[in-house]
Amino acid sequence: MQQLADAFWNFRGSFRIAKVIDIGTQMSLVRRASGRFLLIDSYGVTGTDRERLLALTDNGAAIEAILNVHPFHTLHCEAAHQLAPKARLIGTRRHREQAPDLPWEDGVIEDTATQAEFSADLDFSVPEGVDLVTDDPDVHAASVLVRHRASGTVHVDDTLNVLAAPGPLKKLLPQSRLKFHPMLPKALQQRAGAADDYARWARDLAENWAGTRIVCAAHSAVRQLPKGGWRREVLHALSDVEKTLGKHREAHG
């Protein structure tokens, strides 16, 4: 449990592929202006992290809602619900399909009406030109991005990545700048204009969230940005995928 700002905490967890390679996962905690809390994503925290989280949130009773923002991050939803069983449980449509026994609310987090309920504290962004859920379960290029307005902290799963060395090497080797997900070519909608929609969304994101100071990226790292770093790195990430977008335009118009 790492406190990144006065009202923002990030948890880094373990997620192993084939029970061997640990690519990590994350969950964030936000204290609203009202004093109550929101969990962003789900992770089954244990040990000291769990004790600190429960102490901070009145044994979980002060957690108002759990917002699951990545449709393919579903393994820990039940554990988070058990942590705060009275909290509102909100996810994407795929969360409700994958874990139908949990008490999901009807509203889904990718819809603006649901996002509006938390707009006093959080900004949301859903990538355009790509499918939030694709037919290929290995394509995770889209998620609902969340920005805590008071601290300028972004919580993002997969859509934007930070490449970081594993284990002890993380302290020795530098992080990469922000990068869009390598599965973007497979996630772009197969229609004319999808590449332009994605590029416009990315440029708007760079401008609208220009005050962002910290990025919590799933699987990899927390990235501290210098002044103006968000805008520069998002636009640089967009330039990195211009060849991909160009190929899509050639194929679909």
Secondary structure, DSSP 8 states (H G I E B T S, - for coil): -EEEETTEEEEEE--EETTTEE--EEEEEEE-TTS-EEEES-----HHHHHHHHHHTTTTTTEEEEE---TT--TTHHHHHHHSTTSEEE--HHHHHH-TTS-B-SS-TTSHHHHHTTTTTEEEE--SSB-SS-SSTT------EEEETTTTEEEESSSEE-----GGGGGTS-----EE-TTHHHHB-SSTTHHHHHHHHHHHHHHHTTT--EEEETTS-EEE--TTHHHHHHHHHHHHTHHHHHHHHHHH-
